[in-house]
């Protein structure tokens, strides 16, 4: 029998991690619903309609203490998320629709068509991603995203992050 490529969960069970990912997305949606959209805080009113579908998660034996996950996320027309951070490396690729992404912190590289070495992306500048485009975040990072198109936006996120940390954390936003 071949060796199992994924070691059993030690600090976080698969069910707890997936529940945490879903709960994090729901908290993100509920915490920011109804706020107006601005250039740096694209938080549309229908954020509660975001769909997160975990496609897989494991604890690789070659990356001790890290979790590897793959998630499909759908934003409705006019949808988006609040400014947030992730504790590790990620690749985001657009499956369908048009994404507006604003990196807020961390090193990010844009790959048009998902290929090549890519080009560095500036912080606080929104870029437009089409199907097949990808962004690689080299480590801990922050961003805000929104659907720029007239059809649902579907994108995939492959992430490698510390297994004992939540995969997403809302950034503090100033109050007026």
C-alpha positions, 0 to 999 in steps of 0.5 A: 500500500503506498504511503499516504501523501497527507498526514493526519490532522494534528491540531486541526481536523479537516471538518474543523478547518472546513467549518472555519473556512466557511464560517470565516467567509460568512463572518466576512460577508455578514460583518461588512454587508450594507457598506458602500463601495469605495476605491480601496474598500470594495464592499458591496451590499450583496456581500452575503451572497458570496459562495465559498466551496472548499474543493480540498484541504490537507496537511502536507508531510513536506510542509510541516505545520502548514495546510494546503487548501483549494477553494472555489469562490463565486461573487454575484454581479456587484459583489465583493469582499472587505479588506482582509489578510491571509497568513500564507502563500496563495495563487488566485486564478479567475475561472469566469467573469471579471475580477477587480483585485487590489493588493494591500500588503505582501508581495504579489505577481500578476501572470496574464493567462496564468503563465510566465514569470509575471510582473510585480503588482503595486499595493493599493492599485486595482488591477483587472483580471480576466479568465485564466489570469492569475496572481501569486502571493509569495507569503502573508498578504492582504487584498480586497476584491470585487466583481467588475462584470455583468455575470457572476465572478468565479475564481479559485484560490490555492493557499498554503498557510499555517494550519493553526491560523484562520485562512482569512482575517478582516482588516481593521477599517477606520471609523468616521 
